[in-house]
Amino acid sequence: MQTQAVDVLFPEWHIWEQYVVEEQSRALQLDALRSSHPVEVPIRHAKEVDEVFDAISYCKGGSVVRMVNGVLGKELFREGLGLYMRRFAYRNTDSSDLWSCWEEVSGM
């Protein structure tokens, strides 16, 4: 999301081009390794959190979010994200809740 904010504030920086070169290409490199893992990983114990929030999670996760934004378009993406935040404010959620909100606003 910080990349989106920078793009809105400073479009002349062409931040998405930099993102593709740095983050998305890194995601592809990391995903090709035997040590790669899915973006969503079950956490059974609190101590496992540090193990799964690594470069693979951030690079792959950010790339997936960028793709969803590209498919839905900026307006529906933001509308779905807003719905998710309103609907689940002060509550625990899982990934399917966010996907459901994007599906609801987009009709996909």
Sequence and secondary structure as in RCSB ss.txt:
>XXXX:A:sequence
MQTQAVDVLFPEWHIWEQYVVEEQSRALQLDALRSSHPVEVPIRHAKEVDEVFDAISYCKGGSVVRMVNGVLGKE
LFREGLGLYMRRFAYRNTDSSDLWSCWEEVSGM
>XXXX:A:secstr
 HHHHHHHH GGG HHHHHIIIIIHHHHHHHTSTT   SS    SGGGHHHHSSHHHHHHHHHHHHHHHHHH HH
HHHHHHHHHHHHTTTS   HHHHHHHHHHHHT 
